[in-house]
Amino acid sequence: MSKTEVTVGQWFEFVQAYAPYYVGSARDERFTGLNIRAKTDNPAKASDWELHPGSTDLPQMMSWRWAAIYANWINSGKRSDRSAFEYGAYDTSTFSDNPDGTFNDQTTRSAGAQYWIPNRNEWIKAMYFDPRRNGYWGFPTASDIVPRSGVPGIGETNSGLLDYPYLQMPTAQYPATMSPWGLLDGSGGVAEYVEDAFGEQGKPPMYRAVYGTEQQGFGPQFDSLRLAGRLAAEDDYFFFGLRLASSVPAPMTSVVLLGPLAFFFRAARRRNGP
């Protein structure tokens, strides 16, 4: 998995590449997040978008579907044709909703995908599993102790820092706090999407599974950082981020299948409108 979350600067390149095909609202934060904005009500080209000053290294937020489209684009080698966004890791033709709020999206990467949204097991292994002890730590900081909230140089995570500018902080500000595999910001930044989706038994899924810190305005919810922690997002929510996974030589990518876990669950508040 990538060492840090996808940044606003990386996402801005994607927004500009997708501009010729974009037909949504110029203010749809599921696509833009909080720090990319359109210069016009009908953006149609790369130059119609701009970055909020100083936001390049902040973690990007998006909806799950836009995260999947981004993964497709990365799979294509950042090609500019329409198919580069529609296929690769996920078939966007499956993206559809049902009247009861469930959805039919492909949620498992396509065979042969080189980059994808990690699934639950992959995310948990990358953040908690330590091959040196052949076991799991309680937090994504190679520790069983709750990470200390505080500014860089004093704390170990920005989770719990509610005052601006700590609601969003650039990635990699806590270089000494990492997972056993060297990943940063598993305990800070933004919570991250995984492939897994869930809902009522016997029905299509209704929620996206999300792992990591519940930072954005909710306070120091450290229960969501524990090994058994999980959050949930409704399909049009955008306050979560992305860390892509890829194949590397074994044994680094072998996925450990976890036994039953008692999950912490909090349904994300739905945000209506753009």
N, C-alpha and C positions, 0 to 999 in steps of 0.2 A: 504494500500500500504506500501511497505517497507520504512523504515525511510530514508535510503540513496540509492543511485544508486548501482547497482551491481559493485563490485570492481574487479580489475585485479586478486587479489588473489582468489576470488570466481570463476572467470571465468577460471583460470588456472586449478583448480580442474576439471572443466567440460572438458577442452581441453584434459587433461590427461585421463579422463574416456572415451572420444570419440575416442581416438587415434587408437584403433584396427579397427575402421570402416572408418577412414578418408582416402579419396582418392584424395583430392584436392592438390593444390600447397602448398609447405612448406612455401611459403611467401604470402599466401592469407590473407590479413589483415581483410577481412570480417569475418574470423574465429578467427584470433589471436589478432586483434587489433594492437596497436603500441608497446606493452610491453611484448609480448610472442613470442618466436621465436623457430624455430626448429633447432636442432643440426645437422640434416642430411637432405639431399634433399628428402628422402623418409621416413618420420616419420611413425612408425607403432606401437609404444608402448609408454606408459606414460613417460618413462625416456628419450624419444627422444625430449622432449620439456623443455624449461627453461624460467625463468622469468628474465626480465631486473632488475638489482639490484635497490632496493628501490621503486619498482612500486606496491607493494602488495595492498596498500590502495588507489591507484588512481582509478577513475571511468573507467570502461571498455567500449570500443567501439566495435561495431559489426554491421553486416547487420541485417535487420529485420528477415530474415529466420533463421539465427543462434540464434537470440533472442528467436524465437518460439521453436526451438529445445532445447534450454536451459530450457525454461518453461516446455517442456515435461519431461525432465530429472528430474527437481525438483518435478514434479507431481509424478514421479515414486518412489520417496524416494531415488533418486540417484542410481538406479539399474545400472548394467553394461551390461545387455543384449541389443541387437539392438533395440527391440521394445520400450525400455525405452526412446529412443530418437525420435522415429517415431510417437508416439501417446501419448495421455494424454490430452493436451490442444489444440493441432493443428495436423491435419492429414497431414504429410509431403508428402504423395503421391499426394496431390493436388498442390504441388509447381511446377509450370510450367509457361513458358513464351510464348507469342505469337509473331509472326513476327513484329507486329507494336509496340512492346515495352510494351504492357499491360501484365498483369499476371492473373493467375487463382487461386491463393492461398486462402485457408481458412483463413479468417481474423477475424472471430468471434469465441471465445473459444468454445470448445465442451461442451455439457451438462455434468455436473458432474466434470468438471475440478476444481481442488483445488487451483491452481496457474496459472496465465495468465498474458499476457501483458494487462495493463489497456486500456479501450477504452477512447475516448475523454472526455466523460461526467464524467467518474470516475476520470481521471487525473485532470480535471478542478475542480471538487468538492474537491478533496483532497488538492489541492494547493491554492484555492481561497475562498471556501465557509466557512463562519464562523457561526456555529450554534448559537453562543451567540448573534449575531446581525441579524440572519436569512437573510443573504445577502452575497454578494461577495465583496472581496477586489480587488483593481486594479492590485496588484502584488502578487506573491506567497510568500510574506513576512508578511502577515497580515497587510498590509499597502496600502494606495493609493498613496504613495510617491515613486518615483523611487529609488530603492536601491542604496546605496552609494558604488561605486567601490573602492576597496582598499585591502591591505593585511590584514590578520586576526589580530584582535585587533584594527584595525583602520577603515576598511571598513565593509560592510555588504555582499559583494559578490565578487567573483573573475572574474565575467563577466566584460570585458573591460581591464583586466590586460594582456597585450600582450607580455611582456618580460618573457623569461624563468626564473624561473620554473613555472610561473603562467598560462601558456597555459594549463597545467594539474596540478592540486593540489589535494592532498588526500581529500577524502570525510570528511564531518563533521568538517570542519575547522572554521565554523561560527555558533557555537552552540546556540547563542542567536538570530539568524535569522532563523525563521522557518514558516511554513504554520500554519493556525489555528488548524490543527490536529497534529502538532508537527513534520512534515516532514522537513528534512534538504536538502539544496542544490537545491531547486526548482528554485532559481535565479542564480545558479552558476553550477560548474561542467561541465556537457555536456547536450545538449538537449536530450530528451528522446522519444523513439518510443511509439506510441499508436497503438491499433488494426486498427484504421480507415485507409482506403485507398480511393483514389479518382482519377478521370480522366475526360474524356469527357463523357457527358451524353449519355447513351445508349451503352457504351462500357465497357469492363472490366477495372478495375482500372490500373493506370500507376504510381502513386506516393503513398508513405507512408506518413501519417501525423506525424509530430514531434512537440513536445511542450517543452518549456523551453528556456534556454539561448543559444544564438548563439555565443558561446565562441571561438571555435577553429579557431583562426586566422582571424576572421571577425571583431573584435573590439567590442565596447560596443553597440550592437544592442538591446537596451532596448525595442524597439517596440515589439520584439518577446516575451518579458516577460509579456506584458500587458495581461489582461484577454482575449482580442479579438485576441491575437497573435497566429500565427501558421506558422510553417516551412514545407517544403516538401523535401522528399528524393527520389531519383531514386532508383530502386530496388537493384542495386549493390553497393550502397553507404555504408560506414561503419563508418563515423565520428559521430555517435550518440550512446547514451547509453540506459540503461534499468532499470526500477524499476518495480518489479513484484507486482501484486495485488492478494489478496486472500479474502476469505469470513470470516467475523467475525460477531458476533451477532448484530442484528439491535439495534439502528438506525444508527450505524456508517457507514454501507455500503450502505444505501439507495442512489440510484443514482438520482441526480436532472437532469431532462431533460431541457436543456437550450433552450431559444427561439432563433430566428435568430440572428446571429452575423456577423458583418463585419470583415472578417479575414484579417490579415496581411499575405501576401504570398511571400515567396522567394524560388524559386526552388534551391535545393542544387546543387553545381557544381558536375558534374559527374567525377569520378576518373577512368581513364582507366588503366587496367592492374593490376597485383597483388601489 
